[in-house]
């Protein structure tokens, strides 16, 4: 069954006249007649009774009309939606964001993109790095903000956006709150709070082990917010990225040398065609001065 056959059929249902139906579809009457005959062969019976100048739908024709009209309506709606998409009148954008990356990395770009495409629909997926990488590869999201790591899949293409250091966060009454910076040696015997699978926490443990410092990793959680609340309750020290918002009551201090830092990248799957919305979002994000933006926000 071809779409033009359905269109000719619907026109004939409305006009009940082969000549007028052909004129409405801008085809010759023989071409319309042949298309209707092929449709009847495919559906297994006549759709119209032809008696001289009188044309009436058969029982099968009446049964098929609402179904084929729905088919034609859906096809025309899909064509219209595709046309509007190409003109960027409607667009959707699915992004991924790791929990430890500040939401500020997406807001300015989205504000400008929404100004350009007012009907933009956004889906923001928050998950750990491995889950976001898998979502990228499976096509569930179009782009993701990730920690730059050596083990990022070769299929990903990424652009470095900014580098940030990690800070230690703890309750105001903690014994380290009076210090301007925290040396590794000061972490000996301290309880560390961490997210499951957090690369930075593992790197901090490696640095401590090399310096023969033995903190205790406790109270693992999947939620960055929960980790911060545990730290505020005095249950340990949290490791937080420099530009990630923290609870106002928490005290944060930089880690003294050796500094612990990371690079944040915007990643997509190499070779995939960008939608107009994604292309614009990538261009807007890559041209931003994140260092200046973070400085103003601070």
N, C-alpha and C positions, 0 to 999 in steps of 0.2 A: 504494500500500500504506500503510495507516494502522496506528499502533501498537496500537490496540485490537484490530484484526483479528489481529495477531501474537499478542497476549496470549490471545485466545480460542482460537487454533489450538494454542498450547502447552498450554493447559489441557485441550483435547480430546485431545491426544496422550497426556497423563498419565492421564486418566480413561477414555478410549475410550467415553464416554457423554455425549450432548448435554445431558441433564438435569443431571447432576452437574457438567459443565463450566460450564453457565450459572449454577448455584448458586455455584460457586467464583469466578466473575467478577462475581457480583452483578448479573446481567442476566437478562432473560427468555430462554427457549429459542428463540422465534422470532427475537429480535434476534441471538442468537449464530449461529443457522443462516444468517440473511441475511448476516452478516459473513463467515462461512466461505465462502459461495457467491461473494461478491464477490472474496474472496481467490483462490479457485479460478479465476475468470474472468480475473483479472489475471495469474496464473501460468500459465495456459494448459492446465489439466487438473484433474481431480478429485484431492483430497488424501486423501479417505477413501472407503471402500466401506461403504455402509449396507445392512445386511441385517437387517431387523426390529430386534431388540434388540442385534444385533452390529455394532460399528463397528470397522473396522480401517484403518490407513493404507495408502494405495496406494504403489506404488514411488516416485512423485513426492513423496508425502507423507513417506516415510522419507528421501528425499534432502534435502528442505527442512528437516527438523526441526532438525539441528544448526546450520544457518545462521540460521534464525529464532530459535532459542533464544539464539544469540549476540547477535542484534539486540536481543532483549528484555532480556538481561542488561546490555548496554552502555547501553541507554536508562535502565534503572533505576539504574545506577551514575552516569550523568550527572545524573539528577534528585537523587540523594542528595548528590552533590558540590555541586550548585548550592544545595541547602538548607543544607548545612554552610557554604558560602561566605557566604550571606546572614546566617547566625548568627555569622560570623567565627570558626568553628571551624577552618577552613583558609583560608589566604590567601597570596598571592604579591605581591612588591613588586620592581619593577625600577627601579633608580636609576642615574643617570649622575654621574660625578665627574671633573672635569678633573684632570690629573696634578699641577698646581701648587697644588691646594686640599687642605688637610690632611684626612686621613681622620677626624680628630676631629670634624668637623662633622656626621657621621652617627651616630657610635657611641652617644651618650647617648640620642638619640631611638630608635634601634633597640633599645637595652637595655630601655627602657620599653615599646616596642611588642611586643617578644618576650615580655615579662612578661604583657601583656594577651592576646596571641595566640601561645601556645607553639608552634603548628605553622606559624608564619610561614616561608615560603621566600623568601630574598633573592637577587637577582641584581644585582651591582654592576658596572657597565660603566665602564671607564676609557678615555677617548679625548680628543683635543683638542676645543676648544670647537665648532668647525664640525661635527665628526662627531657630537657630542652633540646639537646643535641639530637636525641631520638625523634622528637617532634619535628625538628627541622628536616631530618632525612626522610621522614614519612610524609612530609608535605602538610602536616597539621598546622604549622605556623610558617610564615614567610621569612621572618628574620628574628634574631634573638640577640640580646645583650649578654655577653658571657665574660668570664675570666679568661684571659689569654693563657693557654697552657700548651705545653709541648705535645700533648697527646690529642689535640683537636684533630678530627678526621680530615684526611686530605681532600675530601669532597667539599669541605667548607671553605668559602672565601670570606676573609674577615678584614676589617679596617680598625686600626687602633684609634681609640677616642681620647683616652686620658689615662694617667697613672696616678694611683693614690696609695698612701701609706695606711697601715693598720694602727689602731689605737687600742688601748686597754680601757675597759669601762667597769666601774665598780661603785658600790654604795658610798655616800659621803663619809660614813664613819669608818671606812676601811683604813687600815694602817698605811696604805700607800697613797692616800688622798693628798697628803701634804707635799708630795714630791712633784717636781716639774716634769720629770721623765722617769721611766721605769727601766732599770737594767735587768738583764736576764737573771742575774743572781738573786734578785729580789723575789723572783717567782718560785724559788725553791720551797716545796711543801704547800704551795697555794692550790686551791681548787680552781680548775679551769672549766668554764662552761662552753659548750660547743654544739654546733649543728652537725647532724650526721653527714659524713662524707665531705666535711668542709676542708678544702685544700689548705687554707691558711692556718687552721688549727693544727693540722698534721705538720706543716712546715715549722710552726712555732715549737712543737714538740721535738722536732729534729734539731732545731737550733739549741734548745735546752739540753738535749741529750749530748750534743757535741761539747757543750760548756759544762757538762756534769751537773746540771741543774735538774731537779726532779719535781715538777708540778704534778698534780693529780687531775686527770680528766674526769669530770663528773657531770651528771645531769644533762645528758644529751637530749636534744629536741630537734624537731623539724622546723620549728618556728623561730624566726629571728626575734619577734616580739616577746615570745615566752622566755628566750634566753636573757633578754634585757630585764624582764621583770624578776627573774631569778637573781640576776646580779644586783638589782636594786634592793632585793630582800636580804642581801648579805650572804648569799649562798655560794658566791664565787666570783671569778673575774671573767668577763666576756671580751672576746676579740672582735672589734668592729671596724669596718672600713672607714676611712677618714671622712668621706662625704655622705655616709649613710646617716639619716636622722636617728637620734637616740632619745630615750625618755629624758625630759628636762631635768629630773632630779639626779640623774646619773653623773658621776664624775668621770671624765675621760682624760687620759694621759698618753703621750706618744711612747712608743717603745724605743729605748736608747739603742745605740748601735750594737749589733747589726740591725739595720732597719728592715722591717718586713713590709713589702709592698706588692702591688699587683697592677697589671694593665687591664683595662676594660675594653672590649672590642665589640663591634657590631658584626654579626655573622649571618651569612646566607649560604644556600647550597649553590655551588659553582655550576654554571651552565644553564640554570633555569631562567626562563624569561621573566622579567619583572613586569608586574602590572603597573599602570601609570601611577597609582597611589604609592606603591612600594618604591618605585624609582624616585619619586619626589621626596619620599620620607628619607631614603638613603642619602640623597644629595643634601637635603636640609641638615641632617644629623652630622654628616662628615664635614660640613663647613662651619660648624659651631665651635666657639672658643669656650670649652668646658671649664678651663682653669679660671677664666674671667667670670663666668657665670657662677661658679661655686664660691668665688671670692666675694661676689656681691651678695649672694644668699647668706654667707656667714656673717 
